[in-house]
Amino acid sequence: MPAVTALIITKNEEINIADCLASVRWTEERLVIDAESKDRTAELARAAGADVVVRPWPGFGPQKNFGMERAASDWILIVDADERVPGPLAEEIRSLLSRWTEGDPVAYEIPRMNFYYGAWIRHAGLYPDYQIRLVRKGTAAYNDVPVHENLIVRGTIGKLVQPFEHQTERRIDDHFRKFGLYTTLAAREKGRTVSTVRRRDLLARPLVVFLKTYLLKRGYRDGVRGLIVCLFASMYTFVKYAKLWDATRTPAASRGPA
């Protein structure tokens, strides 16, 4: 069977890194690219048997591309620190690669179960949440955008059945720890194509997101957790456009009246 490298990029992930690495111990190489964490992430990763490279943060895409270039295996499994690879997914990957031949897909989408506040959110558009994460080395690279980078694949893409487990926000505070940075990065990315923010962007877009996730995608079926997740999605959209509005104001307007 071809060798597999589990690639994980990290920054201040001491809470997650040991469990993440334990879930990929079946891979031939575990490679952690750490962005100068201030906690014990690198130490814990080394203790778990991973190869650790510490380097400054260049952005999501470039950091992952660096790791993919450093990987020693023919196949790369890209895993976030707050994700886990359950046994059934590991077995599916090993079985797939044991019979892989030239002409088969060079990358595979993997479904993802997103856990919020200790429970799997089955609706609101959060499942199956396919992610391209298993890729043959040399056939793909990430683009360089501030947030929500995409893996650009040169070849066909297949799909796996068994899911990742994504242990995302455990408490409400976890949302707010990421909220400021991610909305700023999203506003910056949106600013590449949008130069004017109107009232309808601030009013209608967040409302549409809430109605789409809570009603059309049945977030209400996940109870209170579903309601909170959908409201945060709506807030994310509002804050992104509010930050873009603030960034695109004229210098005179931003100074206010004399």
DRENNUVEX-866803 format. One line per 10 residues: number of its first residue (from 1); their letters; for each residue x, y, z of N, C-alpha, C. Coordinates in Angstrom, 2 decimals. Last residue first. Example, Ala and Ser with C-alpha at 12.3 -4.5 7.8 and 13.67 -1.06 7.14 Angstrom:
# DRENNUVEX-866803
2) SA) 12.85 -2.25 7.08 13.67 -1.06 7.14 12.90 0.03 7.87 | 13.19 -5.69 7.80 12.30 -4.50 7.80 13.20 -3.30 7.80
***
This chain:
# DRENNUVEX-866803
258) APGRSAAPTR) -15.94 67.90 10.99 -14.90 68.73 11.62 -15.47 69.37 12.88 | -17.28 64.57 11.05 -17.40 66.00 10.84 -16.33 66.78 11.58 | -15.03 61.79 10.17 -16.21 62.39 10.74 -16.23 63.90 10.52 | -13.05 60.25 9.12 -12.65 61.20 10.15 -13.86 61.83 10.83 | -14.33 58.80 7.18 -13.89 58.08 8.36 -13.44 59.02 9.48 | -14.75 60.74 5.24 -15.90 60.22 5.97 -15.47 59.52 7.25 | -12.14 61.12 4.34 -12.87 62.23 4.94 -14.04 61.75 5.76 | -11.44 58.59 3.32 -10.72 59.14 4.47 -11.49 60.27 5.15 | -14.43 56.66 2.63 -13.40 57.62 2.21 -12.69 58.14 3.44 | -14.78 53.17 3.47 -15.17 54.57 3.61 -14.06 55.48 3.12
248) TADWLKAYKV) -13.90 50.60 3.44 -14.05 51.26 2.13 -14.56 52.69 2.24 | -13.85 49.64 6.03 -12.58 49.72 5.32 -12.68 50.50 4.02 | -16.55 49.65 6.70 -15.63 50.52 7.45 -14.32 50.71 6.68 | -17.48 47.68 4.96 -17.98 49.06 4.86 -17.02 50.02 5.54 | -16.11 45.48 6.02 -15.79 45.92 4.67 -16.28 47.35 4.46 | -17.36 45.33 8.48 -15.92 45.62 8.44 -15.50 46.08 7.05 | -19.94 44.70 7.60 -19.72 45.92 8.37 -18.24 46.31 8.37 | -19.51 42.24 6.37 -19.86 43.39 5.54 -19.70 44.70 6.29 | -18.80 40.74 8.70 -17.92 40.78 7.52 -18.23 42.01 6.67 | -21.05 41.06 10.28 -19.80 41.66 10.72 -18.81 41.74 9.56
238) FTYMSAFLCV) -23.00 39.60 8.75 -23.17 41.02 9.08 -21.84 41.67 9.42 | -21.87 37.01 8.68 -22.10 37.75 7.45 -22.24 39.24 7.72 | -21.86 36.43 11.43 -20.60 36.41 10.67 -20.75 37.23 9.38 | -24.58 36.41 12.00 -23.72 37.45 12.57 -22.40 37.57 11.82 | -25.28 34.04 10.64 -25.85 35.32 10.23 -25.00 36.48 10.74 | -23.82 32.20 12.14 -23.58 32.30 10.70 -24.11 33.63 10.16 | -25.02 32.57 14.63 -23.62 32.94 14.46 -23.27 33.06 12.97 | -27.55 31.53 14.03 -27.41 32.94 14.39 -25.97 33.41 14.25 | -26.87 28.85 13.61 -27.42 29.64 12.51 -27.33 31.14 12.79 | -25.97 28.11 16.18 -25.07 28.00 15.03 -25.57 28.87 13.88
228) ILGRVGDRYG) -28.33 28.49 17.68 -27.13 29.29 17.96 -26.17 29.28 16.78 | -30.05 26.58 16.53 -30.41 28.00 16.51 -29.16 28.87 16.72 | -28.67 24.21 17.13 -28.89 24.62 15.75 -29.22 26.09 15.63 | -28.84 24.22 19.92 -27.53 24.28 19.27 -27.67 24.74 17.82 | -31.59 23.91 20.28 -30.94 25.16 20.68 -29.58 25.31 20.01 | -32.24 21.78 17.46 -32.59 22.38 18.73 -31.89 23.68 19.01 | -31.87 20.80 14.95 -30.80 20.56 15.92 -31.03 21.33 17.22 | -33.89 21.68 13.40 -33.99 20.29 13.85 -32.87 19.93 14.83 | -33.23 24.17 12.50 -34.13 24.09 13.65 -34.22 22.68 14.21 | -31.88 23.86 10.15 -31.10 23.98 11.36 -31.94 23.87 12.61
218) RKLLYTKLFV) -32.89 23.39 7.53 -33.48 22.73 8.69 -32.57 22.74 9.93 | -32.42 24.78 5.31 -31.52 23.66 5.58 -31.78 23.03 6.94 | -34.56 26.63 5.52 -34.41 25.81 4.32 -33.51 24.59 4.55 | -34.11 27.58 8.32 -35.37 27.05 7.79 -35.14 26.11 6.60 | -31.39 28.09 8.89 -32.31 27.66 9.96 -33.58 27.02 9.42 | -30.12 28.79 6.48 -29.55 27.74 7.33 -30.57 27.21 8.33 | -31.89 30.73 5.35 -31.40 29.60 4.55 -30.93 28.46 5.45 | -32.25 32.58 7.37 -33.40 31.85 6.85 -32.97 30.61 6.08 | -29.55 33.48 7.69 -30.28 32.83 8.79 -31.45 32.01 8.26 | -28.98 34.53 5.14 -28.17 33.44 5.68 -28.92 32.71 6.79
208) VLPRALLDRR) -30.89 36.57 5.03 -30.96 35.46 4.07 -30.16 34.27 4.59 | -29.93 38.24 7.04 -31.24 37.63 7.18 -31.38 36.42 6.26 | -27.44 39.07 5.98 -27.48 38.26 7.21 -28.82 37.55 7.39 | -28.50 40.44 3.61 -27.61 39.28 3.52 -27.59 38.45 4.81 | -30.12 42.61 4.48 -30.69 41.46 3.79 -29.79 40.24 3.83 | -28.42 44.46 5.93 -29.73 44.01 6.41 -30.15 42.68 5.79 | -26.05 44.89 4.60 -26.01 44.75 6.05 -27.31 44.21 6.61 | -26.88 45.10 1.98 -25.85 44.12 2.32 -25.84 43.83 3.81 | -28.61 47.22 2.08 -29.19 45.89 1.88 -28.16 44.79 2.17 | -26.88 49.37 2.35 -27.71 48.97 3.48 -28.26 47.56 3.32
198) RVTSVTRGKE) -23.75 48.45 0.74 -25.02 49.17 0.84 -25.83 48.65 2.03 | -20.42 48.93 0.02 -21.35 48.19 0.87 -22.61 49.03 1.06 | -18.20 48.69 -2.68 -19.24 49.48 -2.02 -20.16 48.56 -1.23 | -16.46 46.91 -3.80 -15.91 48.19 -3.36 -16.93 49.05 -2.62 | -15.55 43.59 -4.18 -16.65 44.50 -3.80 -16.05 45.78 -3.25 | -13.30 42.08 -4.62 -14.29 42.14 -5.69 -15.43 43.11 -5.41 | -11.72 42.35 -2.41 -11.05 42.19 -3.71 -12.02 42.36 -4.87 | -13.33 42.30 -0.19 -12.93 43.59 -0.72 -12.17 43.52 -2.03 | -13.40 39.65 0.53 -14.55 40.21 -0.19 -14.21 41.55 -0.83 | -10.94 39.57 1.93 -11.11 38.79 0.71 -12.28 39.33 -0.12
188) RAALTTYLGF) -11.55 41.27 4.08 -10.43 41.59 3.19 -10.56 40.85 1.86 | -13.61 39.87 5.27 -13.87 41.20 4.72 -12.78 41.60 3.74 | -12.20 37.59 6.09 -13.26 37.45 5.10 -13.61 38.79 4.46 | -10.48 38.70 8.00 -9.91 38.07 6.81 -10.96 37.93 5.71 | -12.43 39.59 9.84 -11.50 40.53 9.23 -10.90 39.97 7.95 | -13.61 37.19 10.56 -14.43 38.19 9.86 -13.54 39.25 9.21 | -11.41 35.94 11.80 -11.98 35.36 10.58 -12.87 36.36 9.84 | -10.83 37.60 14.05 -9.84 37.34 13.00 -10.50 36.89 11.71 | -13.31 37.54 15.51 -12.69 38.78 15.06 -11.73 38.58 13.92 | -13.84 34.75 15.96 -14.76 35.61 15.21 -14.08 36.86 14.66
178) KRFHDDIRRE) -12.37 33.18 17.60 -12.05 33.15 16.17 -12.76 34.26 15.39 | -13.46 33.74 20.07 -12.00 33.76 19.93 -11.59 33.80 18.47 | -16.18 33.33 19.72 -15.69 34.70 19.75 -14.18 34.78 19.64 | -16.37 30.52 19.79 -16.80 31.28 18.61 -16.12 32.65 18.59 | -15.56 29.99 22.39 -14.71 29.54 21.29 -15.08 30.25 19.99 | -17.66 30.87 23.97 -16.43 31.67 23.93 -15.52 31.26 22.78 | -19.46 28.73 23.74 -19.74 29.98 23.03 -18.48 30.84 22.92 | -17.57 25.68 23.31 -18.32 26.62 24.12 -18.53 27.90 23.31 | -16.48 24.27 21.21 -17.01 23.52 22.35 -17.89 24.38 23.24 | -16.23 24.45 17.76 -16.50 25.20 18.98 -17.15 24.35 20.08
168) TQHEFPQVLK) -15.29 21.20 16.61 -15.16 22.64 16.50 -15.59 23.30 17.80 | -14.19 18.50 15.81 -14.53 18.98 17.16 -14.34 20.49 17.19 | -15.15 16.60 13.32 -14.62 17.94 13.50 -15.10 18.47 14.84 | -14.36 13.54 12.02 -15.06 14.18 13.13 -14.38 15.52 13.39 | -14.75 12.42 8.60 -13.99 13.02 9.69 -14.93 13.36 10.84 | -16.77 9.56 7.46 -16.48 10.97 7.73 -15.35 11.22 8.72 | -16.87 7.34 4.60 -16.72 7.52 6.06 -16.26 8.95 6.37 | -16.76 7.65 1.79 -18.04 7.49 2.49 -17.91 7.83 3.96 | -15.12 9.75 -0.66 -15.15 8.68 0.33 -16.50 8.70 1.05 | -14.87 10.49 -4.10 -15.52 10.73 -2.81 -15.39 9.50 -1.92
158) GITGRVILNE) -12.46 11.96 -6.42 -13.43 10.97 -5.98 -14.02 11.35 -4.63 | -11.45 13.90 -9.12 -11.66 13.87 -7.67 -12.74 12.85 -7.37 | -8.84 14.13 -11.63 -10.19 13.81 -11.18 -10.24 13.66 -9.66 | -6.58 16.96 -11.90 -6.99 15.58 -12.11 -8.38 15.36 -11.57 | -5.25 18.99 -10.01 -5.01 18.71 -11.42 -5.31 17.23 -11.68 | -6.96 21.03 -7.71 -6.50 19.69 -8.06 -6.35 19.57 -9.57 | -6.65 23.29 -5.22 -6.82 23.21 -6.67 -6.15 21.92 -7.16 | -8.27 23.88 -2.32 -7.26 23.01 -2.89 -7.57 22.84 -4.38 | -8.80 27.13 -0.97 -9.28 25.99 -1.75 -8.10 25.20 -2.30 | -9.36 28.87 2.16 -8.54 28.52 1.01 -9.08 27.27 0.32
148) HVPVDNYAAT) -10.61 30.52 4.10 -11.35 29.53 3.31 -10.62 29.23 2.00 | -8.77 33.62 3.80 -9.52 32.65 4.59 -10.30 31.74 3.65 | -7.06 35.00 1.97 -6.94 35.20 3.41 -7.62 34.13 4.25 | -5.57 32.78 -0.48 -6.60 33.75 -0.10 -6.56 33.87 1.41 | -3.97 31.10 -2.61 -3.55 32.01 -1.54 -4.61 33.08 -1.34 | -4.77 27.60 -3.13 -4.66 28.99 -3.56 -4.36 29.87 -2.34 | -2.86 24.59 -2.78 -3.85 25.54 -2.28 -3.65 26.91 -2.91 | -2.46 21.98 -5.20 -1.90 23.05 -4.36 -3.03 23.96 -3.93 | -1.77 18.71 -6.60 -2.66 19.76 -6.11 -1.89 20.78 -5.29 | -0.06 16.65 -7.20 -1.21 16.85 -8.10 -2.11 18.01 -7.68
138) GKRVLRIQYD) 1.94 16.08 -5.42 2.32 16.66 -6.70 1.17 16.94 -7.64 | 0.51 13.24 -3.87 1.51 14.29 -3.86 1.85 14.76 -5.27 | -2.95 12.85 -3.87 -1.67 12.30 -4.32 -0.67 13.44 -4.42 | -4.96 13.46 -1.01 -4.47 13.89 -2.32 -3.13 13.22 -2.63 | -7.68 14.11 0.94 -6.74 13.05 0.59 -6.27 13.29 -0.83 | -9.39 16.30 1.05 -8.33 16.17 2.06 -7.32 15.05 1.77 | -11.92 18.31 0.37 -10.88 17.58 -0.37 -9.66 17.49 0.55 | -14.92 17.81 2.17 -13.64 18.52 2.10 -12.65 17.68 1.30 | -18.44 18.13 2.58 -17.30 17.47 1.94 -16.08 18.38 1.86 | -20.78 18.24 4.32 -19.65 19.16 4.42 -18.37 18.56 3.83
128) PYLGAHRIWA) -23.23 16.80 4.55 -21.97 16.11 4.79 -20.71 16.98 4.75 | -23.70 19.16 7.13 -23.37 17.78 6.80 -23.98 17.45 5.44 | -24.47 21.77 7.41 -23.19 21.38 8.00 -22.87 19.90 7.83 | -26.91 22.83 6.78 -25.89 22.80 5.73 -24.53 22.34 6.20 | -28.56 22.44 8.94 -28.04 23.80 8.72 -26.95 23.84 7.65 | -27.78 19.27 10.52 -28.50 20.07 9.54 -27.81 21.42 9.36 | -26.43 18.00 12.53 -26.73 17.22 11.33 -27.32 18.07 10.21 | -23.98 18.44 14.72 -25.00 19.23 14.05 -25.26 18.59 12.68 | -23.20 16.58 17.52 -23.11 16.61 16.07 -24.30 17.41 15.52 | -22.16 18.26 20.52 -23.12 17.45 19.77 -22.92 17.63 18.27
118) GYYFNMRPIE) -20.48 20.02 21.91 -20.54 18.63 22.32 -21.51 17.76 21.57 | -20.60 22.45 20.61 -21.06 22.37 22.01 -21.33 20.93 22.41 | -20.68 20.88 17.52 -20.75 22.16 18.22 -21.31 21.93 19.62 | -19.10 19.00 15.11 -19.62 18.97 16.47 -19.55 20.37 17.07 | -19.58 17.86 11.91 -19.20 19.02 12.70 -19.90 18.98 14.06 | -18.28 15.44 9.94 -19.29 15.63 10.98 -18.81 16.78 11.87 | -17.60 15.38 6.52 -17.16 15.82 7.84 -18.36 16.03 8.75 | -16.39 13.38 3.74 -17.44 14.08 4.50 -16.95 14.41 5.91 | -13.79 14.06 1.50 -14.17 13.29 2.68 -15.28 14.05 3.40 | -12.65 13.69 -1.81 -13.42 14.44 -0.84 -13.82 13.52 0.30
108) YAVPDGETWR) -9.43 12.99 -3.13 -10.72 12.50 -2.64 -11.34 13.46 -1.64 | -7.36 12.72 -6.05 -7.75 13.38 -4.80 -9.14 12.90 -4.43 | -7.06 11.35 -8.32 -5.82 11.73 -7.64 -6.09 12.48 -6.33 | -8.94 8.46 -9.43 -8.85 9.85 -8.95 -7.55 10.11 -8.20 | -7.11 6.23 -11.68 -8.08 6.50 -10.62 -7.97 7.96 -10.19 | -4.91 6.25 -13.29 -6.20 6.48 -13.93 -7.32 6.67 -12.93 | -3.14 3.77 -11.57 -3.08 4.95 -12.44 -4.39 5.06 -13.23 | -4.92 2.48 -8.70 -4.08 2.33 -9.89 -4.10 3.62 -10.68 | -5.47 1.19 -5.41 -5.43 2.35 -6.32 -4.50 2.05 -7.48 | -5.67 -0.64 -3.43 -6.07 -1.09 -4.78 -6.04 0.05 -5.80
98) SLLSRIEEAL) -4.80 0.67 -1.22 -4.21 -0.64 -1.49 -4.56 -1.15 -2.89 | -6.40 2.91 -1.04 -5.05 3.07 -1.57 -4.39 1.73 -1.89 | -8.77 1.76 0.06 -8.77 2.46 -1.22 -7.38 2.50 -1.83 | -7.89 0.80 2.53 -8.43 -0.13 1.53 -8.40 0.49 0.14 | -7.13 3.18 3.77 -6.13 2.14 3.55 -6.60 1.14 2.49 | -9.60 4.53 3.84 -8.46 5.10 3.13 -7.44 4.02 2.81 | -11.14 2.80 5.43 -11.56 3.09 4.07 -10.40 3.64 3.24 | -9.73 2.90 7.85 -9.81 1.64 7.11 -10.22 1.86 5.66 | -10.16 5.58 8.56 -8.79 5.09 8.35 -8.80 3.80 7.53 | -12.93 5.51 8.88 -12.34 6.33 7.82 -10.92 5.87 7.52
88) PGPVREDADV) -13.19 3.76 11.12 -13.78 3.40 9.81 -13.23 4.22 8.65 | -11.71 5.24 13.18 -11.25 3.97 12.62 -11.87 3.61 11.29 | -11.63 8.83 12.54 -12.11 7.62 13.20 -11.62 6.36 12.48 | -9.65 11.39 12.88 -9.86 10.39 11.83 -10.31 9.10 12.51 | -10.58 14.68 13.88 -10.17 13.33 14.24 -10.49 12.40 13.06 | -9.69 18.16 14.22 -10.37 17.05 13.55 -9.79 15.73 14.03 | -8.24 20.27 15.10 -9.47 19.96 15.83 -10.30 18.90 15.14 | -6.17 20.45 13.25 -5.85 20.01 14.61 -7.10 19.65 15.41 | -7.06 19.02 10.07 -6.97 20.14 10.99 -6.76 19.62 12.41 | -5.26 17.18 7.67 -6.14 17.12 8.85 -5.95 18.40 9.66
78) ILIWDSAARE) -4.72 15.61 4.70 -4.67 16.93 5.35 -5.72 16.97 6.46 | -2.74 13.15 3.64 -4.03 13.33 4.28 -3.95 14.61 5.11 | -1.09 12.29 0.73 -1.13 13.23 1.84 -2.57 13.33 2.33 | 1.02 9.84 -0.78 -0.31 10.38 -0.51 -0.28 11.24 0.74 | 3.69 9.25 -0.82 3.01 9.42 -2.10 1.65 10.06 -1.94 | 5.60 11.09 1.71 4.79 9.98 1.19 4.18 10.30 -0.16 | 6.85 13.24 2.85 7.72 12.20 2.28 6.93 11.10 1.57 | 6.21 16.73 2.63 5.73 15.38 2.90 6.57 14.34 2.16 | 6.94 19.23 1.79 7.84 18.54 2.72 7.44 17.08 2.94 | 4.78 20.04 0.25 6.08 19.87 -0.41 7.05 19.08 0.46
68) MGFNKQPGFG) 2.86 20.24 2.23 2.69 19.24 1.18 3.99 18.99 0.43 | 3.87 22.40 3.72 3.80 21.07 4.30 3.66 19.98 3.26 | 3.53 24.45 1.83 4.86 24.13 2.35 4.88 22.73 2.93 | 0.76 24.42 1.61 1.58 24.06 0.45 3.00 23.71 0.87 | 0.04 25.35 4.14 -0.30 23.98 3.76 0.53 23.52 2.55 | 1.04 27.95 3.95 1.52 27.06 5.01 1.22 25.61 4.67 | -0.37 29.06 1.73 1.08 28.85 1.67 1.61 27.90 2.74 | -3.10 28.98 2.88 -2.69 28.25 1.67 -1.19 28.01 1.61 | -2.94 30.62 5.28 -3.40 29.23 5.28 -2.88 28.44 4.09 | 0.10 32.50 5.91 -1.26 32.37 5.41 -1.63 30.89 5.31
58) PWPRVVVDAG) 2.59 32.33 7.04 2.48 33.05 5.78 1.06 33.14 5.24 | 4.03 32.35 10.20 2.74 32.16 9.51 2.69 32.98 8.23 | 7.33 30.88 10.56 6.35 31.98 10.66 5.12 31.71 9.81 | 7.74 27.45 11.73 8.04 28.53 10.80 7.00 29.63 10.95 | 8.78 24.31 12.67 8.27 25.58 13.17 8.70 26.68 12.21 | 7.91 21.05 12.17 8.64 22.16 11.57 7.99 23.44 12.07 | 8.05 17.82 13.46 7.55 19.18 13.65 8.49 20.18 12.99 | 6.85 14.60 13.27 7.92 15.49 12.80 7.36 16.90 12.82 | 5.41 12.99 16.15 5.31 13.72 14.89 6.62 14.42 14.55 | 5.27 11.70 18.61 5.97 11.05 17.51 5.91 11.75 16.18
48) AARALEATRD) 4.29 13.01 20.76 3.39 12.04 20.13 4.01 11.37 18.92 | 6.29 14.81 21.27 6.11 13.72 22.22 5.20 12.63 21.65 | 5.78 16.60 19.19 7.01 15.79 19.16 6.88 14.59 20.09 | 3.37 17.66 20.16 3.40 16.97 18.87 4.65 16.09 18.76 | 4.16 18.88 22.52 3.24 17.75 22.58 3.24 16.96 21.28 | 5.81 20.92 21.44 6.33 19.94 22.40 5.46 18.69 22.45 | 4.01 22.39 19.86 5.16 21.71 19.24 5.72 20.63 20.15 | 2.13 23.29 21.92 1.74 22.52 20.74 2.91 21.73 20.16 | 2.22 24.76 24.25 3.02 23.52 24.19 2.69 22.67 22.95 | 2.12 28.17 23.04 1.82 27.16 24.05 2.67 25.91 23.80
38) KSEADIVLRE) 2.68 29.74 20.94 3.14 30.24 22.24 2.85 29.23 23.35 | 3.80 28.60 17.73 2.85 28.57 18.84 3.49 29.08 20.13 | 4.78 28.96 15.04 5.39 29.62 16.21 4.40 29.74 17.37 | 3.03 27.28 13.44 3.25 28.71 13.20 3.67 29.42 14.49 | 4.08 24.08 12.41 3.60 24.93 13.50 4.00 26.38 13.28 | 3.23 21.32 10.85 3.83 22.61 10.50 3.26 23.63 11.48 | 3.77 17.97 11.31 3.12 19.14 11.89 3.92 20.38 11.48 | 3.25 14.84 10.04 4.02 16.06 9.83 3.21 17.25 10.34 | 3.70 11.57 10.24 2.84 12.60 10.83 3.66 13.89 10.86 | 3.78 8.73 8.15 4.42 9.98 8.58 3.37 10.92 9.13
28) ETWRVSALCD) 2.13 6.55 7.85 3.58 6.33 7.89 4.34 7.56 8.37 | -0.75 6.25 10.03 -0.07 6.75 8.83 1.45 6.58 9.00 | -1.81 5.57 12.46 -1.69 4.50 11.47 -0.96 4.96 10.21 | -2.24 7.82 13.89 -1.01 7.08 14.18 -0.76 5.94 13.21 | -4.33 9.55 13.83 -3.64 9.29 12.55 -2.33 8.52 12.77 | -5.26 9.92 16.37 -6.22 9.39 15.39 -5.57 9.09 14.04 | -3.15 11.12 17.67 -3.50 9.74 18.03 -4.42 9.12 16.99 | -3.30 13.69 16.62 -2.22 12.80 16.19 -2.50 11.35 16.54 | -5.61 14.58 18.02 -5.56 14.57 16.56 -4.50 13.59 16.07 | -4.80 14.41 20.68 -5.90 13.56 20.20 -5.92 13.47 18.68
18) AINIEENKTI) -2.72 16.37 20.62 -2.44 14.98 21.00 -3.54 14.04 20.49 | -3.95 18.83 19.82 -2.96 18.17 18.98 -2.73 16.70 19.34 | -5.81 20.32 21.36 -6.26 19.38 20.33 -5.20 18.44 19.80 | -4.57 22.00 23.16 -5.77 21.28 23.60 -6.12 20.14 22.64 | -2.56 23.22 21.73 -2.18 22.21 22.71 -3.39 21.42 23.22 | -2.43 25.00 19.55 -3.41 23.91 19.53 -3.10 22.84 20.57 | -1.02 27.30 18.42 -1.64 27.27 19.75 -2.78 26.24 19.82 | -1.32 26.33 15.25 -0.91 27.50 16.03 -1.72 27.49 17.32 | -0.62 24.03 12.56 -1.06 24.38 13.91 -0.60 25.78 14.32 | -1.42 21.60 10.14 -0.85 22.91 10.44 -1.46 23.39 11.76
8) ILATVAPM) -0.66 18.33 9.32 -1.45 19.16 10.24 -0.73 20.49 10.41 | -0.82 15.46 7.39 -0.30 16.83 7.47 -1.23 17.68 8.31 | 0.19 12.23 7.20 -0.86 13.06 7.81 -0.25 14.44 8.04 | 1.15 10.43 4.41 1.57 11.45 5.37 0.33 12.16 5.89 | 1.30 7.06 3.47 0.45 8.22 3.70 1.12 9.13 4.73 | 2.45 4.78 0.92 2.59 5.44 2.21 1.72 6.69 2.27 | 0.53 2.27 -0.79 1.32 3.50 -0.78 1.34 4.13 0.61 | 0.85 -1.20 0.00 0.00 0.00 0.00 0.88 1.24 0.00
***
